Amino acid sequence: MDHTTLTEPATRPAPAPRPPTWRKWLSPGAKSAPIVVLLLVMLIYPVGQLLLLSVHNDSGFTLIEYRRLFASPVYVDVLLITLKISLWTTFFSVLTGYPIAYLISSLTRERKNRLLFWVLLSFWTSFLVRTFAWVVLLGRHGVINQLLLELGIIDQPLSLLYNLPSVIVGMVHALMPLAVLTMLSVMENIDRRLPSAAATLGARPGMVFWKVYFPLSLPGVAAGALMVFVTAIGFFITPTLLGGRHQTMITQLIIDQVMQALNWGFAGAISVLLLAVVLLVFLIYDRMVGLSTMAGGSSAQRDSRKSGAWSRKLGAVVLSALGNATDAVIGVLPKRRKRAGKRTSKRGENRESLTLRVVVILLLVFLSAPAFLMIPLSFDAASGLTWPPHGFSLRWYQQILDSPLWMQAITRSMLVGVGTGILSMLIGTPAAFLLARSGMRGKAAMLAFVLAPIVVPRMIIAVGVFYFFAKIGLIGSSFGLMLGHTVVAVPYVVITMMAVLRNYDTRLDLAAHSMGARPWATLRRITFPILGAGLMSSFLFAFATSFDELTIALFSSGGLSTTLPKQFWDEITMQISPVIAAVSTCLFVFVTLLIWIADRLRRRSLATT
Amino acid sequence: MSASTLNISGLCKRYGDFVALAPTDLDVAQGEFLTLLGPSGSGKTTLLSLIAGLAQPDDGQIRINGADVTYGASYERDIGMVFQNYALFPHMTVAENIAFPLQMRKTNAKTLRDKVVQALEMVHLPHVAGRYPRELSGGQQQRIALARCMVYRPSIILMDEPLGALDKKLRDQMQLEIKRIHRELGTTIVYVTHDQEEAMTMSDRICLMNAGSIAQLGTPADLYFRPNSVFVADFLGESNLLDAVVTERDGDQVQISMQGGATGRAMAYDSVIGNGRSVKLMLRPQNIQVHNGAVADAATGSVAHSVSGGTLSAKLTDIMVTGSMTKLYLQSQVPDAAPLVAAFPTNQLGRQYQIGQMLELSWLTADAVAIAG
């Protein structure tokens, strides 16, 4: 019965006497049942239905929708545009995210947290808020045009919106935090002594980076790129608000088919296409990097001998060349002063990192500034959302308070968010226990299944759930929304809880057992108190996911009483008013507060363990 | 230019208010094996990092082969370093790891291949060239770290507790291995450890550090037999330290009187020890002779008066057989006296002692050392 060896070598004490067989089977079953049922009913069935609709109509099996899809160049073009935008977004997000992640991973804890705060703030600030900020920023009377006019660089406002660059800027801005956080998780695990070791072995800074650090960070780059690409390909907020007719993305087509054309079959066919592309990307990733790196498995463990000797050699040559080139540049530019005297040389050492710091600070300004811009605009006395603001007033905030639409949306979002948080915890925590603790067979398959809601594009889930809810009459109900949101929030709860459980010393449980505590008493008195902070942060994660969720709410929240993101979306697509700036500011403050609370909780858990 | 490879003068390092290394001077000769020994926080790792260029000193100078490298980068110092957890590059094979320093020195392909093979043969692991570090055992990783360091023949090799992660048996084996390689190559080695036994067995000289400065610098024998402070006597090997006052000094020998009126003789190597000075009398456990009953006249009579150091009586409180040695824990009946430990090779005679019985102890003058405060 030595099934524990896979997860925990050596340290695991001898297994307790074997429990009766039925309990052994029941226990994993009971822990996994809620999540399995949830995903079967709310993910597999609805999405399956949708996909089925694409090949099945009243007269039976048909491929007519697919014929239509490939018959017109319009749809193929949209797919190509979607891929193009996603690829550019991925490229720039990783490129700009890399220096931020690199710097954060190299700092001491205190300074690390300070930088990380800005990334997290962007990460958690709604896509809607940030995209809206770009609308204001890039508009005809927006900040950038005003600035350029005042400086006399231009004498006519430029049209900066509704083109490819504006979409890509908005998408990179939206997804760069995701790239940073994904890369960071790999970079933090790179042994900091390895670069030092390389330096003592005679490698100059450029060589140290390209030959040692960069190859070790590659799995992070790949994971970051995957996350960004998969998210980007299902995006509709940014292209709708910042793009023109030529930047229509595939998910916008699905929305059109469902909302306007009411053509479920065709929506299903497009969904199949989208899903196929996403799965293909995952497949390629798995072949090249390995999916195990995604779920927190250590990155460098994979056997890189699989990749051919030829490509390895080529990689080594390229990296050496890059290293030499970098060292040549460093050598020519600032470092010569080192020879001058010992005191200046100490500063010379910092010079390289000074450049990095400046770059990172500029990137963080790019990341944070647009949302901050909402604050002065929300107090603007004028109604044009133009820069600079004229006068000070609280009228837009007053309008929110006076509007039953906004107030209902806020209440509903809170309610659905808390409900989703509780439901996700109830369903996700047992599954996390099962996946982190037991050595059951088929664990990898189970994990893949649990993570499916992240892999399947949100839009497909949303349309499937809409179709399903329409049939059973759950459209517009808060409970339905909670269920829908729980499906997309639960994987995050499982991942967070698994990470928390992995850091938890299970010997404490055994110690409690040895003192006579029964399983429930152990859970209540030992496990939960220690895991408290972790539980709370998973709850916040689920809450925030629901609070910010637009796609599912777009269809399933019903006509009159909507959620906050849906209300925001309706408002923003209708007209652009300073009320939205005021709502944005409120959301921004709320998110800052949430991050602050989460950080306090994390500190407390660090202090107690 | 001196014959030494490494000269350190006035080197110091502070972190805020904390003095990690007080101004320190140290010279290491060509081919020497010098160990930096000390408890954690004594500054030994700080000193090593400064030599390696992984940290910048606040003041002072470091010269390697005569060249000032105080603020130079690591890669300009011609040093090699073996890290505590080996710091092998996980994404490179063993052969690539060993080739790395040679590539950095732009060695041509042919020489590079030969040297890698040689280095692997030196550590008796020619068959693992194509493996990745994670596929090796701890001891093998350690050897590869050594090989990677030796392959480019740096002027100095720095080792930061390289055997800390290995079990006892493997550690003994690797100690011999490192000694062998040191002999074969004649490289200068600066070695950091907190294990005094390791320091004693391997070093030409030991630099014992305490609280950011050098407590004593000398051969292992110097430190063991002639400790210059209570800290050194206590840190290196086990020792009994008894309060005493010097009543007369005669060359290297002193007459002392102890609490309870007992008198004795001991060696004094420190010139500050004069008449009336209160000292600590250091007696190593294995240098205390235990006598069941009174010290026989025959025993004392057979040795000259100048050789016999003195006697004490104490009550046996515990016996411990630690394998090859048997330890007796004793308590002198003098008020406030510290407990004593005596040790002798385990034998049948040792079984005669009973806990609670009074025993007579004696020592030879040559084995006792009076240490200033």
Boltz contact constraints between the chains, C-beta under 6 A:
constraints:
  - contact:
      token1: [A, 193]
      token2: [B, 83]
      max_distance: 6.0
  - contact:
      token1: [A, 193]
      token2: [B, 87]
      max_distance: 6.0
  - contact:
      token1: [A, 194]
      token2: [B, 87]
      max_distance: 6.0
  - contact:
      token1: [A, 196]
      token2: [B, 54]
      max_distance: 6.0
  - contact:
      token1: [A, 197]
      token2: [B, 83]
      max_distance: 6.0
  - contact:
      token1: [A, 197]
      token2: [B, 87]
      max_distance: 6.0
  - contact:
      token1: [A, 199]
      token2: [B, 74]
      max_distance: 6.0
  - contact:
      token1: [A, 199]
      token2: [B, 75]
      max_distance: 6.0
  - contact:
      token1: [A, 200]
      token2: [B, 52]
      max_distance: 6.0
  - contact:
      token1: [A, 200]
      token2: [B, 74]
      max_distance: 6.0
  - contact:
      token1: [A, 200]
      token2: [B, 79]
      max_distance: 6.0
  - contact:
      token1: [A, 200]
      token2: [B, 81]
      max_distance: 6.0
  - contact:
      token1: [A, 201]
      token2: [B, 100]
      max_distance: 6.0
  - contact:
      token1: [A, 201]
      token2: [B, 101]
      max_distance: 6.0
  - contact:
      token1: [A, 202]
      token2: [B, 75]
      max_distance: 6.0
  - contact:
      token1: [A, 202]
      token2: [B, 101]
      max_distance: 6.0
  - contact:
      token1: [A, 202]
      token2: [B, 104]
      max_distance: 6.0
  - contact:
      token1: [A, 202]
      token2: [B, 105]
      max_distance: 6.0
  - contact:
      token1: [A, 203]
      token2: [B, 75]
      max_distance: 6.0
  - contact:
      token1: [A, 203]
      token2: [B, 104]
      max_distance: 6.0
  - contact:
      token1: [A, 204]
      token2: [B, 75]
      max_distance: 6.0
  - contact:
      token1: [A, 212]
      token2: [B, 89]
      max_distance: 6.0
  - contact:
      token1: [A, 215]
      token2: [B, 91]
      max_distance: 6.0
  - contact:
      token1: [A, 216]
      token2: [B, 91]
      max_distance: 6.0
  - contact:
      token1: [A, 300]
      token2: [B, 90]
      max_distance: 6.0
  - contact:
      token1: [A, 342]
      token2: [B, 71]
      max_distance: 6.0
  - contact:
      token1: [A, 345]
      token2: [B, 71]
      max_distance: 6.0
  - contact:
      token1: [A, 346]
      token2: [B, 56]
      max_distance: 6.0
